[in-house]
Amino acid sequence: VQLVESGGGLVQPGGSLKLSCAASGFTFSDAVMSWDRQASGKEREFVARISSVGSITTYVDSVKGRFTISRDDAKNTVYLQMNSLKPEDSAVYYCGTIYQGYVYWGQGTQVTVSS
C-alpha cells in the first residue's frame, strides 16, 4: 500500500488549496479514504472521510462548508479542496485508509496559512 500526498504549500488567509493523494497497492474503489491533519505541537485530528459506495462524506465541524473531499476511482486519487483557509488550518495533512485490518498513512503534505 502506498499513499502519496501533494498540493500543500503557503497560502494567505482566505485562500484555497487542493490536496491530492495518489493511492496504489490495493483496490482503491473499495476503500474508505480519509484526511487527517496534525498541527505543530498538537495531536493529529480527523478532517474528512469519503466512503467507497456512494461517496458519502463526513467532516470535522471546523471545516464544514469550507473543505470538500472527493475521489476519482479511475485515477486512484482522493482530493481535499480547501477554501476560505484560516491560520488555524496550518498543519501537515495526511491521507489514509484501512486495508486488510491495517491503517496506512501517507508521508503528509505541509499546509501553511499565513499573511
C-alpha positions in Angstrom: 0.0 0.0 0.0 1.3 3.4 -1.0 -0.2 6.8 -0.4 1.4 9.9 -1.8 0.1 13.3 -0.9 0.8 16.5 -2.8 -0.5 20.0 -3.3 0.4 21.6 0.0 2.1 25.0 0.3 1.9 28.5 1.6 -1.4 30.4 1.2 -2.8 33.6 2.5 -5.8 33.6 4.8 -9.0 33.3 2.8 -7.1 31.5 0.0 -7.6 28.0 -1.4 -5.5 24.8 -1.9 -6.4 21.5 -3.4 -4.6 18.5 -1.9 -4.2 15.2 -3.8 -3.4 11.7 -2.6 -2.4 9.1 -5.2 -3.0 5.5 -4.0 -1.6 2.2 -5.1 -1.3 -1.4 -3.8 -4.9 -2.0 -3.0 -8.4 -1.9 -4.6 -8.9 1.8 -4.3 -12.6 1.8 -5.4 -13.4 -0.5 -2.4 -11.6 1.7 0.1 -12.8 4.3 2.5 -10.4 7.2 2.3 -9.7 9.9 4.8 -7.7 13.0 5.5 -6.2 13.8 8.9 -4.0 16.7 9.9 -1.5 17.5 12.6 -0.5 21.0 13.6 2.8 21.7 15.3 2.6 20.7 18.9 -0.9 19.3 18.7 -2.4 15.9 18.3 -3.5 14.5 15.0 -7.1 15.2 14.2 -9.6 13.8 11.7 -10.6 16.2 8.9 -12.7 14.3 6.4 -13.7 10.9 5.1 -15.3 9.6 2.0 -16.9 6.2 1.6 -16.4 3.8 -1.3 -20.0 3.1 -2.3 -22.0 6.3 -2.8 -19.1 8.6 -1.9 -20.7 9.6 1.4 -18.7 12.3 3.1 -18.0 13.2 6.7 -16.2 16.3 8.1 -15.0 17.6 11.3 -17.1 20.6 12.3 -14.3 23.1 12.0 -14.0 22.6 8.2 -17.7 22.0 7.2 -18.7 24.4 4.4 -15.1 25.2 3.6 -13.5 21.8 2.7 -14.6 19.2 0.2 -13.3 15.7 0.0 -13.8 13.8 -3.3 -12.4 10.8 -5.1 -11.6 9.7 -8.7 -11.6 5.9 -8.7 -10.4 5.9 -12.3 -7.2 7.7 -11.2 -6.9 6.0 -7.7 -6.8 9.5 -6.2 -8.6 11.3 -3.4 -8.7 15.0 -3.1 -9.2 17.7 -0.5 -10.4 21.0 -1.8 -9.8 23.6 0.9 -11.4 27.1 0.6 -11.5 30.1 2.9 -8.4 28.9 4.7 -7.6 30.1 8.1 -4.3 30.3 10.0 -5.6 27.5 12.3 -5.8 25.2 9.3 -2.0 25.2 9.1 -0.8 21.6 9.6 0.7 18.6 7.9 -2.2 16.9 6.1 -2.2 13.1 5.8 -4.4 10.8 3.7 -5.1 7.4 5.0 -7.0 4.2 4.5 -7.7 0.8 6.2 -6.7 -2.2 4.2 -7.0 -5.8 5.5 -7.2 -4.6 9.0 -4.2 -2.3 8.9 -4.2 1.5 8.9 -2.0 3.2 6.3 -0.9 6.8 6.0 1.0 8.8 3.5 4.0 10.9 4.4 2.0 14.1 4.6 2.0 17.5 2.9 2.5 20.8 4.7 -0.1 23.5 4.5 0.7 26.9 5.9 -1.8 29.6 6.1 -0.2 33.0 6.8 0.0 36.5 5.6 
